[in-house]
């Protein structure tokens, strides 16, 4: 437990530094590295990390996606180019499976591409969320909402848990814990919106923060379960060990990866409909 607490404190400090300097290149570097580590962990989990073609393609895709955030400011154009990049990488990975004479099973090729694309999209969305209008105000929610959900789902489950959520995927998670995580996340997001409103002296629809918090919480828990399902499929305890007591990047950022694109879409929609000033 002490190791987990120390790691959490160090992680919060480092994240605080990134947050303070989030309008600089430090943001892209930090989460670009996290994305690379996440892809590295996933390839190791699947057991395809030693394949040069698949590894090179996924690492290159990660770097290219992060570089695109420097070059393309308009998000619609970014995702058009990003989608083209994904298609090219997918074609190469499939081609490598075709010509490998069975050395690269097609199911592993598919899983490697889809999981890595999922990871990269999540981390890139973190970077893009900071660049939207009002990004400075909502950026912290990328981490706050999923981690509040995780924390209160854990303690809620410990205190009130009676009914298992999906025991075949995550034996310790309970329905009561899930409800606690969702309720507290909704409340925290509402209070976060109120605090941001007072801090930046701007008017925000606080009910939208509550609605967004409720949705993010639900998606965060699904994201957590997705990575738990993959771990059970490949019979591993943790994806990595970069965070002592917490595991790897994917163990700590599983719910963040799932919710970052949702928050990005939510912010874009709220701005389009004039809900954020």
C-alpha positions, 0 to 999 in steps of 0.5 A: 500500500505504501508503494502505491501511495508514494507512486500516486503522489509522484504521479500527481506531481508530474501530472501537475507539472504537465498540466501547468505547462500544457500549452507547451510542447511538453504536453505532446512529449509526455503523452506521446511517450505514454502512448508509445509505452502503452503500445509497447505493453499491449504488443507484449501482452498479445505476444507479438512484440518481437515481430519487426513489421507489426512493432515498427508499424504501430510505433511509427503510427504512434509517433506520426499521430503525435506529430500530426497534432503539431502540424494540423490545428483543425481537428476535422482535418486531423482526423481525416489524415489520421484515418488515412494513416490508420488505413495504410498501417492496417493494410501493411499489417494485413499484408505482413500476415499474408506473406509471413506464411503463418508466422503472423496469425491473422487474429493476432494482427487484427488484435494488435492493430485494433488495440493499438489504434484504440490506445493511440486515439485515446492519448492523442485525444488528450492532447487535442482536448487541450487545444480546443477552445476552453481546453484549459478549463476542461483539460483536467476533467480528462483525468479527474472524472475517470480517476474519481470514478475508479476511486469511489467505485473501489471504496464503494465496492468495499463498503457496500458491494454485494452483487458482482458486476461482471465476475467473468471479466473482473471478479472484484467489481460490484454493481454497488461500487459502480453506482457509487463511482458514477454518482460521485463522478457526476457530483465532482464534475458538477462542482468542477464546473462551478469552480471553473466558472468562478475561477475564470469568471465565465458562465457555463451550463453546470448541468452539462458538466453533470451530464458529461460526468455521468456519461464519462463515468459509465464509459470509464468503467467500460474502458476499465473492463475492456482492458481487464478482459484483454488481461484475462484473455492473455492471462497476465496480472499487469500490463507493465511495471513502470508505476510501482504498485499500480502496474503499467501505463495501460493499468493506470490509464485504461479508463482515461484512454476510453473517455478522452475521445468522448470528452473531446467530442463533448467539448466540440459539441458544446462549443458548436451549440454555444453551450460554452460561451 
